[in-house]
Amino acid sequence: MKKLVAALVATSALSAPAMAEEISEFRIGILGGENAQDRLNNNECLREYTEDALGVETKLFAPADYNGVIQGLLGGTIDMAWLGASAYAKTYLSDPEAVEPVLVKVNVDGGYGYYSVGFARKDSGITSLDDMKGKVFGFGDPNSTSGYLIPSIEIPQATGATMESGDYFGEVKFTGGHEQTIVAVNNGDVDGGVTWADGLGNWEDGYNSGALRRAVDAGLVDMNDMVEIWKSKPIPEGPVVLRKALPADVKEKMTALMAGLADKDRECFYGVAAGEAKAFESITHEAYEIIIEARKLKSN
């Protein structure tokens, strides 16, 4: 046994210099969906904790759209991000060796599903997809799971028509993100749209977590003015991913930091997790294979 331990120590000592890729900074990407300053403010506490944990300068990046984060991960200019499932699928399909999923946000009920939620203004008289015929429908970002991928598959199954403008809906357009969709519906720029929510808690609060909760917290919308008109089947919450090429100790420290954030600083966790949730817990690639297949189908 002593010889085995000695051999392992010797082996690890020999291999350590080759593995010890030093990092001089750490870069966290934040998906689009709400205005950049709010995204930066909500994640500033995470930036500070990361700097303390790694001992290197840590920067937050809030690109205008999902693709900015995806390209940053693929190009090695972003080290960590909390992706949606579809954004992870695109990253994986572009380069299976670029990132690895390590954690997922778990809801207060212990599950890690969420929903694409269709909504409209209450005073519009729209209460279902039937009432949306001939009207203007808003998607968020093309790389969003709940803001595009899933509703673009499930809504045609409900309407029996495509999502092309003029087929069932009078016009279908991209708003640019979740917050933009919520504001567009609230302002009457589109008649209805889709965004994401955990589906737990109260409608008037924007549910427990998700884009509606963020919008309520930011004072952008009063949910009493809104009505739910459609809800998807459960979607697996997207993963926190780390660039595979990062040193092992960096990946371990960041996984531990994110996993312990709910206990360490509840207010910080609320900001990072987009509302009330349980914690970030372990997840693997296998959880997203169904979304990867759906993404493949859409690209054919």
N, C-alpha and C positions, 0 to 999 in steps of 0.2 A: 504494500500500500504506500509506504514512504517513497519507494522508487517511482511509483506511478505519479504521486503528487509532485516529486522533484522533476520528473520528466515534463509534466504539464506546466510547471512554473518556468522551466527552461524554454519550452516551446513558446509559451506566451511572451516570454521576455524577448525571444528572437523575433517574433512576429509583430510585437508592439510598435517598433519604429515604422514599419511599413503601413500599419493601420492608423497611426496617429496623425491623420490629416488635420492640421490645425485650422481653426476658423478664426477670422479676424472680426467678423460681425455676423449677426443672425437677422434674417429678414422674414417677417410674417406678412403674408398676403391676406387681405380681407375682401371677400366676394362683394360685388356690387349689389344693389337692391335698395339702398337708402343713401342719402347724401353723404359725401366723403367725410365731412367734419364729424358727423354723428358716429360714423363707423370708427374713426380714429379715437374719438372721445371714449367710446364704449370699450375699446381695447387698450387704452393707454396703461391701465393697471397691469394688464398681461405683459405689455412691453417692458415695464419696470421690473416685474417679477422675473422675466426671462433674462434681462440684463444681470440681475443679481445671481441667478442660477448658473448662468454660463460664463459670466465675467467678461463678456464682450459687448460692444455696442449693438443695440438691437433697434431695428427700424420697422415701422409699420408701412405697408403699401396698400392703398385703397384705389385700385384702378377703376375706371368708369364702368367697365362691364366684366362679366365673368371670365371672358376670354383673356383679359389682361392677367388675371391670376393663373389661369391654366398655362398660358405661354411662359409666365415667369417660372413656374414649377418645372416645365419642360426644358427651359433654357438655363436653369440653375441660378436664376436671379432672385427666386423666392424659395425659402427653406421649409416653411410650414404654412398650412392654410386649413381652414375648416371649409371643405367643399360640400356642395350638394351632391347627391348621388349621380346625377347626370353629368355634372362637371367632372366628377371622379372618373366616370365611365369614359368621357372624352379623353381625359389625361391618360388613362390606362390604354385605351385603344391607339393613341398616338405613340406611346412608348411605355410598354409594360414594366420597364425597369426604372422609370422616373421617380415614382413615389410609392410609399407603402402606407395603407390605412392603419392607424394604431388605436384610435378611440372614436366613440360615437356619443352624442348627447343622449342621455336616457331621461325620459319624461318622469314626472312625479308618480305616475302609475307603474313605473318599472319597465315600460315598453320603449322601443326606439322607433316607433312609426309616427308619421305625421300625414297631413292631407293637403291636397290641392283643393282650395275652397273657391267656388264661384260666388260672386256677390254683386249686388246692385244697390242703388239708392232706394230706400223704402218708398219715397214719394214718386218714384217712377212708375209704380204699379207692376213692376216686374217681380215675379215670385218664383219663377222656374225657368229652365232652358226653353220651354215652350213659348214663353213670353219674349224671349230674346230673338225670335225669328225676324229677320230683316233689320235687326239693330246692330250697333257697333260693339264689337267684342275686343277686349284688350288682353294680349299676352304680355309677359314681362321680358325676360331675356331668353334668346334662343338656346342658351346652355343651362337654363334653369330646369330642374326636374318638375317642380310644381307649377312654375310659371310658364312652362311650355311643353316639355316632353310628355308627361302623363296626361294632361288635359287634351293634348293634340291627338292622343290615341283613344282615350276613354269617351270624350264628348262626341266624336263622330259615331261611336257605337250607340250612344243614346239618341242622337238626332237622325241617324241614318244618312247623313250627308257629310261632305268634307268640310275642312276648316278654311277652304278657299273663300275669299271675299265674294259675296254675291250668290253663293251656293245655298247655305242656310242662314248665316249671318249676313247682314247687309255689307259690313266691312269688318275685316279682321286686321288688327295692327299691333305692332310691338311698341310698348311704352318705354322700354329701356331697363325696367327693373320692378321689383315688388312695390317699393314706396311710390314710384311713378304711377303704377297701375292704381293703387289705392287713391292717390290724389286725383288721377284722371276720372275715376268713377265718382268720387266725391264732388268734383267740379262739374260733372256732366259732360266731360270731353269724350268719354266712352260710356255706353249704357251699362255694360257689365264687364267683369274681368275675373282673373284668377290670381290667387296668391297662396302663401303657405301658413299653416297653423297646426298646432299639435292636437286640436279638436277637444282639448280638456278644459275644464273651467267654464267661465261664462262668456257668452257672445258679447255682452256689453263691455267686457274688459279686453276684447280682442283675443279671447281664449287665454290659456296660461302662457304660451310662448309662440313666437313666430312673427311674421311681418305685420300682422294686424295689431298684435300687442305692442310692437315697436312704434307703430303709427299712433296708437292711443297714448303711449307714454310720451311721445314727442308733441302731442297736442294737435296732430294733423287731421284727426278724424274722430267723430263721435259715433260709436258703433250703433247707437240707437237710431241713427239716420240710415243705417245699412240693413240689408236683409241677405241671408244666405240663399243662393238659388241652385247650388250644386255642390257635391262633395265627392272626391275620388275615393277609390279603394285605398287602404293604408299603403304608404310609401316608406321604404326604409330611410331613416334619417341619414344624411350624408356624413362621411368620415372626416376626422381630423387626420391629415396626412403629413408625413415628413419625407423630405427628399432622401431617397435610398442611399445616395453617395455621402451623406453626412457621417461624421465619425460616430461610432457606436455609443460612446459616452454622452454625446450631445443628444442623440435620439433617446437614450435612457432618461436623461435629466428632463427633457421636454415632455416626454410621455408621463413621467412622474408628476411634473408640475401641473400639467393639464388635468390629470386624474385626481389630483389633490385640491384643485382650485375651489370646488364647492365647499369643502371643509375649511380651507385656508382663509377665504375671503368671499363671503356670500354675495356681497354687493358687486364685486368684480365679476364673479361667476354669472350673475344675472345679466350684466352688460354684455359679456362675451357670448353667452348662450341664448340671447334674444328673449329673455323672460324667465319665468319660473320653470325649473327643471330639477332633476335629482342630482345628476353628476355626469361627468364624462367617464365612460367605461370602455373596456377593451372590445375591439371589433377586428375582423379579418376580411380579406378580399372576398371570400366566399359569399358574404352577405349581400354583395352588389352584383353578382353574376346575372340576376334577372334584369337589372337596370342596364347592364352592359349589352345584353341581348336586345332589349328594347331600343337602345341607342343604335345598335347595328341595323335594326330593321328600318329605322327612320332615315338612315343614311343611304339605304339602297335605292 
